[in-house]
Amino acid sequence: MVLALLFAGGAHMAEAQPTPSRRDALTGIQAAFDGKMAYSFLLKQTQFGPRGPGLAGHDRCLKFLRDQLTKHADLVQLQEFYSKLPDGKMVQLTNLIASFNSRSANRLLISAHWDTRLCADKDPDKKNWDKPISGANDGASGVAILLEIARQLKNIPPPIGVDLVLFDGEDLGKSGRPESFSVGAKYFAANKPDGFNPRFGINIDMVGDRTLRIYREQNSERLAPEIQTLVFSTAKNLNITQFIDSAGEEITDDHLPLNNAGIPTIDLIDFSYPDDSNRYWHTLADTPDKCSAESLAAVGRLLMNIIHSQ
């Protein structure tokens, strides 16, 4: 193994050098991740329109995601539940869980949220504040990577169990109240499938930015430092320059409910989208032209390496 994480007694990380043949195999596996295909999955999602709960695009996208995952995974489970919108309306939400090498007890979780914001409440034009967003980066980018990983895992089965989890309702929260977000992740954490106990998790969110820069998110640093080290050391070894091995912001995201449920999980996110002076987050400007296949490939290839090196 290139890298291994052990969670028994005191958790620690062990590193070992791969043999030349294993190194060549890992290089081929990570290179197989197709950034252009991932970008096509991003475009497909945005073509459904805004995908917030209760919208027509939400229903159309759910069918697409279910069909895609069913083609590739050993098992696909849906968690259907209800939640209340800020206006009091009840809507149905759905988490999707796609499992690979489902018989293995040694498992890794990778997650993203598939819903989009129902209101562009950070748009510079107040007239747009009640309009739903396209969510090309904030929603579609992470899902696009997971869909391409699913396609690759069908072709090259993983040596460990892998669960790809798509959360609904991440963006239902009210601005200024971070505790009101991550509805789907909270439901999942409280209603995990029987026997579901992955060793660790990686959540990805807003990872399609053309000028992608992923730093060490600070809640992840506090809650799952060994996973941070695994990811950023892997990025360094692979010369994936979009990962910056220094302190980033502290973000409230879907990784927090997973940590609260006992699954050490980090968050890979570039919240400065595209930069600190002009952010497209929760605005109508979050469209596919702001994203790139290269950025999706950088994250996807790193995750493929981690999956196959455990």
C-alpha positions as CSV (number, residue, x, y, z in Angstrom):
1,M,0.0,0.0,0.0
2,V,1.1,3.6,-0.7
3,L,-0.8,5.0,2.3
4,A,-2.9,3.4,4.9
5,L,-5.0,4.7,7.8
6,L,-5.5,2.7,10.9
7,F,-8.3,3.5,13.4
8,A,-7.7,1.2,16.3
9,G,-6.9,2.5,19.7
10,G,-4.9,5.7,18.9
11,A,-5.5,6.5,15.3
12,H,-2.4,7.0,13.2
13,M,-1.3,7.0,9.6
14,A,1.3,4.7,8.1
15,E,3.1,5.4,4.9
16,A,4.9,2.8,2.7
17,Q,6.6,3.2,-0.7
18,P,4.8,1.3,-3.5
19,T,6.6,-1.2,-5.7
20,P,7.4,0.0,-9.2
21,S,4.6,-2.2,-10.6
22,R,2.1,-0.9,-8.1
23,R,3.2,2.7,-8.7
24,D,2.6,2.2,-12.4
25,A,-0.8,0.7,-11.8
26,L,-1.9,3.6,-9.6
27,T,-0.7,6.1,-12.2
28,G,-2.9,4.4,-14.8
29,I,-5.9,4.3,-12.4
30,Q,-5.7,8.0,-11.6
31,A,-5.1,8.9,-15.2
32,A,-8.2,7.0,-16.2
33,F,-10.4,9.6,-14.5
34,D,-11.8,11.6,-17.4
35,G,-12.1,15.3,-16.5
36,K,-14.0,16.0,-19.8
37,M,-16.5,13.3,-18.9
38,A,-16.9,14.7,-15.4
39,Y,-17.5,18.2,-17.0
40,S,-20.2,16.6,-19.2
41,F,-21.9,15.3,-16.0
42,L,-21.7,18.9,-14.6
43,L,-23.4,20.3,-17.8
44,K,-26.1,17.6,-17.7
45,Q,-27.1,18.6,-14.2
46,T,-27.3,22.3,-15.0
47,Q,-29.4,21.5,-18.1
48,F,-32.2,20.4,-15.7
49,G,-32.3,24.0,-14.4
50,P,-32.1,24.9,-10.7
51,R,-32.3,21.7,-8.6
52,G,-33.6,23.0,-5.3
53,P,-36.1,20.8,-3.5
54,G,-39.7,21.3,-4.8
55,L,-38.5,22.4,-8.2
56,A,-39.1,20.5,-11.5
57,G,-35.3,20.3,-12.0
58,H,-34.9,18.6,-8.7
59,D,-37.1,15.7,-9.8
60,R,-35.5,15.4,-13.2
61,C,-32.0,15.4,-11.8
62,L,-32.9,12.8,-9.1
63,K,-34.0,10.3,-11.9
64,F,-30.7,11.0,-13.8
65,L,-28.6,10.5,-10.7
66,R,-30.4,7.3,-9.7
67,D,-30.1,5.9,-13.3
68,Q,-26.4,6.8,-13.6
69,L,-25.4,5.2,-10.2
70,T,-27.6,2.1,-10.8
71,K,-25.6,1.4,-14.0
72,H,-22.3,1.3,-12.2
73,A,-22.7,0.4,-8.5
74,D,-23.2,-2.9,-6.7
75,L,-26.1,-1.4,-4.7
76,V,-27.9,1.9,-4.8
77,Q,-30.1,2.9,-1.8
78,L,-32.4,5.9,-1.5
79,Q,-33.1,7.7,1.7
80,E,-36.4,9.6,1.3
81,F,-37.6,12.0,3.9
82,Y,-39.4,15.3,4.3
83,S,-38.2,18.7,5.4
84,K,-39.7,22.2,5.8
85,L,-38.6,25.0,3.6
86,P,-38.0,28.5,5.1
87,D,-41.5,29.5,3.9
88,G,-43.0,26.6,5.8
89,K,-43.7,24.3,2.8
90,M,-42.9,20.6,3.3
91,V,-40.9,19.0,0.5
92,Q,-39.5,15.5,-0.1
93,L,-35.7,15.1,0.0
94,T,-33.7,12.1,-1.2
95,N,-30.1,11.1,-0.3
96,L,-28.5,8.5,-2.7
97,I,-26.0,5.9,-1.5
98,A,-24.1,4.0,-4.1
99,S,-21.9,1.1,-2.9
100,F,-19.0,-0.6,-4.5
101,N,-17.3,-3.8,-3.3
102,S,-20.3,-4.0,-1.0
103,R,-19.1,-7.1,0.8
104,S,-15.9,-5.5,2.2
105,A,-16.0,-4.3,5.8
106,N,-13.1,-2.0,5.1
107,R,-14.9,1.1,3.6
108,L,-14.3,4.7,2.5
109,L,-17.1,7.3,2.2
110,I,-17.0,10.1,-0.4
111,S,-19.8,12.6,-0.5
112,A,-21.2,15.7,-2.2
113,H,-24.5,17.5,-2.2
114,W,-26.7,17.5,-5.3
115,D,-29.3,20.1,-4.5
116,T,-28.9,23.8,-5.4
117,R,-29.8,27.0,-3.5
118,L,-33.4,28.1,-3.8
119,C,-32.5,31.8,-3.6
120,A,-29.6,33.8,-5.0
121,D,-29.4,35.7,-1.7
122,K,-25.7,36.7,-2.3
123,D,-26.3,38.1,-5.8
124,P,-25.1,41.7,-6.2
125,D,-28.5,42.6,-7.7
126,K,-31.2,42.5,-5.0
127,K,-33.9,41.8,-7.6
128,N,-32.4,38.3,-8.0
129,W,-32.5,37.4,-4.3
130,D,-35.6,35.3,-4.6
131,K,-34.5,33.4,-7.8
132,P,-33.0,29.9,-7.6
133,I,-29.4,29.4,-8.8
134,S,-28.0,27.1,-11.5
135,G,-25.4,25.7,-9.0
136,A,-22.7,24.7,-11.5
137,N,-20.0,24.8,-8.9
138,D,-22.1,24.7,-5.7
139,G,-23.7,21.4,-6.2
140,A,-23.0,20.0,-9.7
141,S,-19.2,20.0,-9.5
142,G,-18.9,17.5,-6.6
143,V,-21.6,15.3,-8.0
144,A,-19.9,15.3,-11.4
145,I,-16.7,14.0,-9.9
146,L,-18.6,11.3,-8.0
147,L,-20.5,10.2,-11.1
148,E,-17.2,9.8,-13.0
149,I,-15.6,7.9,-10.1
150,A,-18.7,5.6,-10.2
151,R,-18.1,5.0,-13.9
152,Q,-14.4,4.3,-13.2
153,L,-15.1,1.9,-10.3
154,K,-17.3,-0.1,-12.5
155,N,-14.4,-0.6,-14.9
156,I,-11.7,-1.0,-12.2
157,P,-13.2,-2.4,-9.0
158,P,-11.8,-0.9,-5.8
159,P,-9.7,-3.0,-3.4
160,I,-11.8,-1.6,-0.5
161,G,-15.4,-0.9,-0.1
162,V,-16.5,2.6,-1.4
163,D,-19.7,4.4,-0.7
164,L,-20.5,7.4,-2.8
165,V,-23.2,9.5,-1.0
166,L,-25.1,12.3,-2.6
167,F,-26.8,14.5,0.0
168,D,-30.0,16.5,-0.6
169,G,-31.0,19.7,1.2
170,E,-27.5,21.0,1.9
171,D,-28.5,24.4,0.7
172,L,-31.9,24.8,2.4
173,G,-30.5,26.8,5.3
174,K,-31.1,30.4,6.1
175,S,-28.3,32.9,5.6
176,G,-26.6,33.8,8.9
177,R,-27.7,30.5,10.5
178,P,-25.1,27.9,9.6
179,E,-26.8,25.3,11.8
180,S,-29.8,25.3,9.5
181,F,-27.8,23.9,6.5
182,S,-26.8,20.3,5.7
183,V,-30.3,18.9,6.2
184,G,-29.6,15.7,4.2
185,A,-26.2,15.0,5.8
186,K,-27.8,15.4,9.2
187,Y,-30.6,12.9,8.3
188,F,-28.0,10.5,6.9
189,A,-25.9,10.7,10.0
190,A,-28.9,10.0,12.2
191,N,-30.2,7.2,10.0
192,K,-27.2,5.4,8.7
193,P,-27.8,2.0,7.0
194,D,-27.4,-1.0,9.3
195,G,-23.7,-1.8,9.8
196,F,-22.5,1.3,8.0
197,N,-19.2,2.2,9.6
198,P,-16.6,3.5,7.1
199,R,-13.1,4.1,8.4
200,F,-13.1,7.7,7.1
201,G,-14.9,10.1,4.7
202,I,-14.1,12.9,2.3
203,N,-16.7,15.5,1.4
204,I,-16.3,17.6,-1.7
205,D,-18.1,20.8,-2.4
206,M,-17.4,23.7,-4.8
207,V,-14.5,21.9,-6.5
208,G,-15.0,23.0,-10.1
209,D,-13.7,26.6,-10.0
210,R,-11.5,27.4,-13.0
211,T,-9.0,28.9,-10.6
212,L,-9.2,26.0,-8.1
213,R,-7.3,26.4,-4.9
214,I,-8.1,24.0,-2.1
215,Y,-6.6,24.7,1.3
216,R,-6.7,22.8,4.6
217,E,-10.3,23.6,5.9
218,Q,-10.0,24.3,9.6
219,N,-12.9,22.2,11.0
220,S,-11.4,19.3,9.1
221,E,-8.0,20.1,10.6
222,R,-9.4,19.9,14.1
223,L,-11.7,16.9,13.6
224,A,-9.8,14.6,11.2
225,P,-6.2,15.8,10.9
226,E,-4.9,12.4,9.7
227,I,-7.2,12.5,6.7
228,Q,-6.0,16.0,5.9
229,T,-2.5,14.7,5.9
230,L,-3.4,11.8,3.7
231,V,-5.0,14.0,1.1
232,F,-2.5,16.8,1.0
233,S,0.5,14.5,1.0
234,T,-1.1,12.5,-1.8
235,A,-1.6,15.7,-3.8
236,K,2.0,16.6,-3.3
237,N,3.2,13.2,-4.4
238,L,1.1,13.4,-7.5
239,N,2.1,17.1,-8.1
240,I,-1.6,18.2,-8.1
241,T,-1.0,21.9,-7.7
242,Q,-4.6,22.9,-7.0
243,F,-4.1,21.6,-3.4
244,I,-2.3,24.2,-1.2
245,D,-0.9,22.7,1.9
246,S,-1.6,25.6,4.3
247,A,-4.4,26.8,6.5
248,G,-7.7,27.7,4.8
249,E,-11.0,29.0,6.1
250,E,-13.3,27.3,8.7
251,I,-16.4,26.1,6.8
252,T,-19.7,24.7,8.0
253,D,-20.5,21.9,5.6
254,D,-21.8,18.3,5.3
255,H,-18.6,16.9,6.9
256,L,-19.7,18.1,10.3
257,P,-22.7,15.8,10.8
258,L,-20.5,12.9,9.7
259,N,-17.9,13.7,12.2
260,N,-20.6,14.0,14.9
261,A,-21.8,10.5,13.9
262,G,-18.3,9.1,14.5
263,I,-17.0,9.1,10.9
264,P,-13.7,11.1,10.7
265,T,-14.4,13.3,7.6
266,I,-12.7,16.2,5.9
267,D,-14.1,18.9,3.6
268,L,-12.4,19.7,0.3
269,I,-13.7,23.1,-0.8
270,D,-12.6,26.3,-2.6
271,F,-14.9,28.8,-1.0
272,S,-13.1,31.8,-2.7
273,Y,-15.1,31.3,-5.9
274,P,-13.4,32.7,-8.0
275,D,-11.4,34.8,-5.6
276,D,-11.8,36.9,-2.5
277,S,-12.8,40.1,-4.4
278,N,-15.6,38.6,-6.5
279,R,-17.6,35.6,-5.3
280,Y,-20.2,33.7,-7.4
281,W,-21.3,31.7,-4.4
282,H,-25.1,31.8,-4.1
283,T,-25.5,34.1,-7.1
284,L,-26.9,33.7,-10.5
285,A,-23.3,33.8,-11.8
286,D,-22.6,30.2,-10.6
287,T,-22.8,28.8,-14.2
288,P,-20.8,26.2,-16.1
289,D,-18.5,28.7,-17.8
290,K,-16.9,29.4,-14.4
291,C,-15.9,25.7,-14.0
292,S,-13.4,23.6,-15.9
293,A,-12.7,19.9,-16.7
294,E,-9.1,20.4,-15.5
295,S,-10.2,21.3,-12.0
296,L,-12.6,18.4,-11.8
297,A,-9.8,16.1,-13.0
298,A,-7.4,17.3,-10.3
299,V,-9.8,16.3,-7.5
300,G,-11.0,13.2,-9.2
301,R,-7.6,11.8,-9.9
302,L,-6.5,12.4,-6.3
303,L,-9.6,10.6,-5.0
304,M,-9.0,7.7,-7.4
305,N,-5.5,7.4,-6.1
306,I,-6.6,7.4,-2.5
307,I,-9.3,4.7,-3.2
308,H,-6.9,2.4,-4.9
309,S,-4.0,2.9,-2.4
310,Q,-5.8,1.9,0.7
